[in-house]
């Protein structure tokens, strides 16, 4: 079993769920800001997971 893939999937799923909730409850002007911040957050989570995976090897 690949722990890295499971953890990365859980992190992306949690981020996507949170982003979906925030976007659905936000006003129109807040939606564009949230989308940009969400993209940055997803990239940051991916970088952290890659760093953790490299550390574990």
C-alpha positions as CSV (number, residue, x, y, z in Angstrom):
1,X,0.0,0.0,0.0
2,X,1.3,3.4,-0.9
3,X,1.0,5.7,2.1
4,X,2.1,8.8,0.1
5,X,-0.7,8.4,-2.5
6,X,-3.3,7.9,0.3
7,X,-2.2,11.0,2.2
8,X,-2.0,13.1,-0.9
9,X,-5.5,12.0,-2.0
10,X,-6.9,12.8,1.5
11,X,-5.3,16.3,1.5
12,X,-6.5,17.1,-2.0
13,X,-10.0,15.8,-1.2
14,X,-10.2,17.9,2.0
15,X,-9.0,21.0,0.2
16,X,-11.5,20.5,-2.6
17,X,-14.3,20.0,-0.2
18,X,-13.4,23.1,1.8
19,X,-13.0,25.1,-1.4
20,X,-16.4,24.0,-2.7
21,X,-18.1,25.0,0.6
22,X,-16.4,28.4,0.7
23,X,-17.2,29.1,-2.9
24,X,-20.8,28.1,-2.7
25,X,-21.4,30.3,0.4
26,X,-19.4,33.3,-0.9
27,X,-20.6,36.5,-2.6
28,X,-19.7,37.1,-6.2
29,X,-16.8,39.4,-5.5
30,X,-15.3,36.9,-2.9
31,X,-15.5,34.0,-5.3
32,X,-12.6,35.1,-7.5
33,X,-10.4,35.8,-4.5
34,X,-11.2,32.4,-3.0
35,X,-10.5,30.6,-6.3
36,X,-7.0,32.2,-6.5
37,X,-6.3,31.4,-2.9
38,X,-7.5,27.8,-3.4
39,X,-5.2,27.2,-6.3
40,X,-2.3,28.5,-4.3
41,X,-3.2,26.3,-1.3
42,X,-3.5,23.2,-3.4
43,X,-0.1,23.8,-4.9
44,X,1.4,24.4,-1.5
45,X,-0.2,21.1,-0.2
46,X,1.3,19.3,-3.1
47,X,4.7,20.7,-2.4
48,X,4.5,19.8,1.2
49,X,3.5,16.2,0.4
50,X,6.4,15.9,-2.1
51,X,8.8,17.2,0.5
52,X,7.5,14.7,3.1
53,X,7.8,11.9,0.6
54,X,11.4,12.8,-0.2
55,X,12.2,13.0,3.5
56,X,10.7,9.5,4.1
57,X,12.8,7.9,1.5
